[in-house]
C-alpha cells in the first residue's frame, strides 16, 4: 500500500524519513496518534476475554520507570549526602 497508510512496524529503515514526512505533526494529529496508540494497547493487553494482570502491571512498571527518571537528579544528589 501507500507509504502514508503503513504502520511504523511495516516501514523499512530506508523508507523511514519519507514515512515521517507524511505524518501529521500538528497538535491535532499528535493527539490522534496518542489516542490510536492507547486504543491499540488497551485492546491488546487490558480489554481481553482471558486477561491477566500483565497489562496493568506493565502500565505500573512504566509509571515507576518514568517517575524514577524524573526524580533521578534529586535521588543522585541525595545519595551522596552525609548524615552525621
Backbone torsions as a table, in degrees:
resi	resn	phi	psi	omega
1	UNK	NA	178.4	178.2
2	UNK	-62.5	153.6	-176.1
3	UNK	-63.7	-35.1	-177.0
4	UNK	-70.7	-20.5	-178.1
5	UNK	-94.4	-5.4	-179.6
6	UNK	-78.6	152.6	173.5
7	UNK	-80.8	163.1	-177.9
8	UNK	-60.4	-38.4	-177.6
9	UNK	-71.6	-15.8	179.9
10	UNK	-94.9	-4.9	-178.4
11	UNK	-88.3	133.7	176.6
12	UNK	-76.9	160.0	-175.7
13	UNK	-61.4	-37.9	178.8
14	UNK	-69.0	-25.5	-179.4
15	UNK	-90.1	-3.7	-174.6
16	UNK	-60.2	-45.9	178.6
17	UNK	-61.3	-40.1	178.6
18	UNK	-67.3	-37.0	178.6
19	UNK	-66.8	-41.3	178.3
20	UNK	-64.9	-32.2	178.5
21	UNK	-68.3	-25.8	-179.9
22	UNK	-85.5	-11.6	-179.2
23	UNK	-73.4	146.4	177.5
24	UNK	-87.4	117.5	-175.3
25	UNK	-104.5	17.2	175.7
26	UNK	-75.3	163.0	177.9
27	UNK	-57.2	-36.7	178.8
28	UNK	-66.6	-40.5	178.7
29	UNK	-68.4	-39.7	177.8
30	UNK	-65.6	-40.5	177.7
31	UNK	-63.6	-39.0	176.2
32	UNK	-64.0	-38.5	177.5
33	UNK	-65.4	-39.7	178.1
34	UNK	-66.2	-41.8	177.6
35	UNK	-61.4	-42.8	-179.5
36	UNK	-65.6	-41.0	179.2
37	UNK	-65.3	-43.2	178.8
38	UNK	-64.6	-40.2	179.5
39	UNK	-63.4	-42.6	-180.0
40	UNK	-69.6	-37.5	176.7
41	UNK	-63.6	-45.4	-178.5
42	UNK	-62.6	-44.2	-179.9
43	UNK	-67.7	-32.9	-176.5
44	UNK	-81.4	-38.0	-171.8
45	UNK	-112.8	-25.8	-173.4
46	UNK	-109.2	-45.8	-175.6
47	UNK	-92.2	65.7	179.8
48	UNK	-122.5	159.2	-177.8
49	UNK	-69.0	-45.3	-179.0
50	UNK	-115.7	58.1	-177.4
51	UNK	-84.1	156.6	175.7
52	UNK	-117.9	-162.4	-178.9
53	UNK	-81.4	8.5	-174.5
54	UNK	-63.5	-44.5	-177.4
55	UNK	-64.3	-45.9	-179.9
56	UNK	-68.2	-39.8	-178.7
57	UNK	-68.0	-34.9	175.7
58	UNK	-65.6	-38.7	178.1
59	UNK	-64.7	-43.2	178.7
60	UNK	-67.4	-39.3	177.6
61	UNK	-64.0	-40.1	176.1
62	UNK	-62.9	-40.0	177.7
63	UNK	-64.5	-41.6	179.0
64	UNK	-63.1	-44.4	178.8
65	UNK	-64.4	-40.1	179.4
66	UNK	-65.8	-43.9	-179.9
67	UNK	-68.8	-34.5	175.4
68	UNK	-64.2	-41.1	177.9
69	UNK	-63.7	-38.5	178.5
70	UNK	-66.8	-36.3	-175.3
71	UNK	-98.5	10.3	-173.1
72	UNK	-62.5	-43.3	-178.8
73	UNK	-61.4	-42.1	179.4
74	UNK	-66.4	-41.7	179.9
75	UNK	-66.1	-40.8	-178.5
76	UNK	-64.8	-42.8	179.5
77	UNK	-70.4	-35.1	-178.2
78	UNK	-69.4	-29.8	-176.5
79	UNK	-67.1	-32.9	-174.6
80	UNK	-89.2	-0.6	178.0
81	UNK	-73.9	147.6	178.9
82	UNK	-99.8	138.6	178.8
83	UNK	-110.4	96.7	174.8
84	UNK	-160.2	NA	NA
